[in-house]
């Protein structure tokens, strides 16, 4: 059967789609080149914000009538009944833990509609085949999933379930396999990746990272997403010791106000967060940071918002993902009465994004005339004589002349904007 997978959302969703694709290919099903060739479309969904959900409903509504549609992932987990109500022709609605049985569900759904969103205990092991991975350059390796934090705004614990950690042995086996395939970059994944632990092996996340960096030939190693409340200074020591672990960390702050952080049920305050940033900088001058921020959380005052803006200026993030507060059903914040008008939330978001663009522009200008190491991701989608890559600090770099995906090159930076750098390749990296 010809199938097509459309993925919405985060890197965890992408990795789940890779696993489903791998299982389907192994079963003998064929991946369609586009929607016109597909008999079945699997829509792997995101539920983190209301806008994401509406975008998914719109996408499904525009699919060709002749294709069978399976909705999987986070939205399918938390809005099962709503999907059935709005899209009655869907042949299967599968939650976040159902990817492991996708071949069974796909084949059974040909006879009758299926709805399944049960959570399973324990880790479900699957290493995607090379042909199933989204990228030939960067490989996602999931080491944990789920979340026990229950931040007041966040639907992830309801969509992904309780925190589950993958055994260290399985992680290291996948890393070894990727190294044997000469994979240039590995990205370790988890909702709270720095809270990973293997109690049987008595190994925590810094120890795992050290083991991978010390024993693997993977040139570049990243990890996302780190929760500030789980920070250990041992992570700083490991990162500073092993060059393969890139000097960049995604550390979501969500707000610069300690008062709002308490309302969000985050387990750290402004001072603690900034202290972590400073310790990273002392150990690794020049390390890059990225973050997430929610604007317009219920009860956020002008002063609270000004503290968020001041945090952007003080840290000088390389990039920021920022959103207006979106109440998610079932979360504690959705019940808060003191909600700001949407117009106020949008105005604050525009203010924040304008400031962040200025910060990024100034930081990117500092790279003009310098050479940096870049991992080539692939061809430029619009310019045939250019390639796109990423720097160690995860900056997008447009480079000429075009280079082979997966190669490491030295690029002399000659132009920049707020969101990317551009330059000419001056040599290959050994």
N, C-alpha and C positions, 0 to 999 in steps of 0.2 A: 504494500500500500504506500502511496506517495504522501508524505507528511511535510508540513511546514511549521516551524516554531517561531512565534513572535514573542519577544521578551520585553517586558516593561520593568523598570525599577533598578535595584542595586546590583552590585557584583555578586551577591549571594544568589539572586534570581538568575543571573547569567550562568553561574556555575550549576545551578539546578537544571537549567535548560541543556547545558552540556551533558549532564548525566542522563537526562531523558533521551537526548539525541543518540548518545552512545548505546543505550539499551535497545532503542528502536532499530538502529543499524545492525546491531548484533543479532537481533531477531530476524533480520532479512527485509525489513521495511526500507523504503528509499526516501532520501531527503529531496524534496522538490526544490528546484532552483528558484522558483517564485510562486506566488499565490495561484497563478493561472494553471500550474501543473499539479497543484495539491488536491488530494481527495479529503484529507483531514488537516485542519489547522489547530494547533495547540497554542493557546494564548496564555503565557505565563505572566501572572499579574502582580501588581504592587498596590498596597493599600495605605501607604504612609501618610498621604494627604487626600482630601476630597477631590482636588483637581485631577490627581493621577487616576482615581477611580472613574471620573466622568470621561476622561480621555480614553480609557479602556472600553467603556460601554459604547462610546462613539465609534471606535475602531471595529469592534465586533459587529455593530449594526451595519457597517459598510462592507462587510465581507460578502463574497459571492454566495448566492442562495444555495448553489448546488454543493458547496463544501460542508462537511460535517465539522462542527466546532467543539473543541474541548477547552474549558476554562480551568486553569490550574493556578496554584500559588496563593499569595497572601489575600487578595481580594476574594478568591474562591473560598478561602478559609473563613473569613469573617463576614462575608455578605452572601452566603450560600442561597438563602431564601430570596434575597433581592435579585440575584442573578437569574434564578428560576422564574421570578415574576416578570422581570423586564425582558428576558431573552428565553422564552419557552422552547425554542427550537434547539437549544444547546444539547448535545448528546451526552456530555459528562461534565460535572463540576467536581474538581478534585483539589483538596487542600494542599498545604505545604509539605505534608509527610507522605503524599501518595506518589511521588515521582518514581519511587523504587519499583512500583508495580504498573508503570505506564503501559507496558506492552499488553498486560492482561486487561487493563481498563480499555485501551484502544480497541482491542479485538472484541471484547464483550459489549462495548457501546454500539456496535453495529446492529445489535439485536434489540436492546432496550436502553433507555436513558439511565445513567448512573450518577449518584451523588454520594461522595465519600470525603469526609474531612476529619477523620479520627487522628489523634496524635499517637505516635508509637514511642515506646521507651527504648533508650539505648541509641547507639550510633548505627547508621545504615551506610555500609561501605560501598563505594563505587568510584573507580578511577576512570574518568572519561578517556576514551580512545583518542588518538591524535586527530583523526578525521572529524571528531565530534566537538573539538574545542573551538571556541569563538575566534581565537587568535593563534597564529603560528609563532608569535613572538613572546607574548606574556601569558603565563599559565596560572590560572587560579587554583589554589589548593585550600579547600575548606578544612579547618581544624576544629571548629566548634560551631554550634548554631543554637538559636533560642536565646532568651534573656530572662533573668530573674529580678531585674531592677524595678520594673513597673514605674518608670518615669510617668508623671501624671498626664502628659500629653501623648504618650507613645502607644501605638497599637501592636508593636512587634511581639510582646509576650503573648498576646492573644492570637496573633497570626502565625508565630513560629514555635510557640510552646516554651517549655522550661529549658534552661541551659543544659546542653549536652556536649561533652568533649570527646573528640576523636582520640583513640589510643596513639601514643607516640610512635609505636612500631609501624602502624599503617601510614602515618604522615611521612616518616623517614623513608619508607618503601616507595611512596609516590615521588618524593623528592629525588631519590636515587634513579628512578625510572626517567624522570624529566632530565636529569643530568646526563644520562646515557644517550638521550635524544638531542643533546646539545642545546637545550632550552636556555635562552639568554636571561630570562627574568621570571621569577616566581613571586606570586603575591599571595601571602597567607591570609585567609578570610575567617571572620567571625563577627557576630554582632558586638561582642566585647572580647576582641581577640587576645588582649593582654590579661584576660582572666582564665585562659586555658590552663588546664592542669591534668596531669596523668598521675593519679594518686598511687596506682600500683607501681609505677616506675619512680615515684617520688620526684617528679619533674614539673616545674612551673614554666611559664612562658619564656622568661629570660633564659632559662636552662635549655629549652627547646631551640630557641633562636641561636644560642651559642653552639649547640650540637650541629645544627644545619650549616651554620657559617664555617665551622671548623672542619667539617668532614665532607661537605659537598663542593662540587666544582661549579655550581650555579653562579654566574658572574654578578647578577644583581638580585637582591632580595628585599622585598617590601612586605608590609603587613597593614591591614585595615580591618575593623576600626577599633581604636584604642579608647577605653573609657577612663577619663581622668581620675575617677574614684577608685580605680584599681591599680593606679600607678605604683610601680616599684622602682627605686633608684638603681636596682640591679640591671634594669633594662637599659639605662643610660650607660652603665659600665660596659655592657656587652656590645651595644651599638658603637661606642667609641673605640672599641678594641678591634672590631672586624670590619674592614672596608667594604666587603660585599653587602653588608647591611646598609642601605642607602641613608644618607643624612637628611631624612625627611620623615615627618610623622603627621598623620591626620589625627587631631585631638579635638573632638567636638566640644565646644564650650557651651553652646546654646544660648547663653546670656552672659553679659558682663556684670550683672547685678546679683549680689548674694541673696537679696530678698526674693528675687524672681527664681533663682536657682532652688531655693527652699520650696517655693510653690510648685516648681517642676519636679520635686522629689529627687533632685540630683544630690549626690552624697559628698559634694565638695563646695567650697565657696570661691569667691573671686581671688582672694589672697592665696589660697592653696593652688589654684590653677596657675596663676602667674608665677608662683614659686617653682612649679614643675617646669614651666617654660624657661625660667632663668637657669635652672640646674642643667637642662639640656644644652643651653647656649654656652655655659661655662665649660662643659665637657667637650662640646663640638661647635666651636665658633663657625658661623655660617650655615648651621642646620636650618632647613626650611620647615615651615609649619603650614598646615591647612586646617580648616575648621568648619563647623556647622553652626548656624545661628537661627533662632526662631524670633521673629519680630511680632510684637503685638500680643504677647501672651496675656491672658486675663489679669487685669490689675496692674499691668506695666505702666508706670508713670513716665513723664518726660525725663525725670531724673534717672530712672532705671534705664531708659533707652540711651541717655547720654553716657551711662557707664558702659553700655555695650559698644558704642562708638569709640569711646576712649580705649577700650580693650583692643579694638582693631588697630588703632594708631600705636598703641604700646607694643603689641606683639609684632605687627607688620607681617601679616599672613601672606604667603605666596598665592593662596586662593581661598575662597570662602563660598560655601553653599548656603544660601540664605533664603528663607521662606516666611510668608506671613503665617501666623498661627492658624491651624486648621483643626477644629474640634473633631475628634474621632469617636464614634459611638462606643460606649463601654468604658472609656478612659475617665479618670477622675477629673481631668481638666475640662472635659465636655460638660460637666455639671456645674462648673463655676459660673456665678451670675455676672461678675464684673467683666463682661466681654467688651472689648473696644470695637467701635464701628469699623467696618471693612475699609472705608475710605482712609481712616487714620492708620490702620495697619499697612495699607498699600503705600501711603505717603512715607511712612517710616522705612519701609523696605526700600523704596527708591532712594531715600537719603543714605541708607547704609550701603547700598550697592554703588552709588556714586562715589562715596568716600573710599570704598574698597577698590574701585577702578583706579582712583588717583594713587592709592598706595601701591597697587600692582604696577601701574605705569612707571612710578618713580623707581621701584625695585628693578623692573625690567630695563630701564635706561642705564642702570649701573652695570649691565652686562655688555653694553655696546663697546666694541673694540676688543673684547676678550674671547678667548677660545674656551669652549666647554665640551665635555664628553656627552654624546647623544646616542641613545638607542633608537634605531630606525624602526618605526612601527609599520609603515607601509607607504604606498604611493599617495600623493596628494589627490583628493577626490576630484579636483577641478583643473589642476595644472599638471600636464603629463611629464614635464621636465623637473618636477619637484617631488620630494618625499616629506613625510611628517614623522617626527620622532618626539622623544621626551628626554628631558635632562634628569639628572639625579634628583633634583628638587621637584620633579614631576611637571615642569613647565613644558608646554607645547612648543616645539621648534619646527619651523618650516625651513627646509634646506635644499640647496641646489649644489651640484646636479643630483638627479635622483639616485638613490642608493638601494641596495638589496635589503629587504625587510630582515630584521634580526641582526644586522651588522652594527658595530659600535664605531662611531666616527667622531673626529674632532671638527667642530664647527666654529668658524670665526663669525661672531654675531655683528651684524651690520644694521639691523632694523628691529623695531619692537613696537608693540601696542600693549594695551592693558592685559590682554589674555594670551599673548604668544610672543615668541622671539623668531627672528629670521636671520639666516646667514649662509655662508658658502662653506662647503666641506673642504678642509685643508689637509686631511689625512685620515687614515684608518687607525683605530686603537688596537693595540696588541692584546 
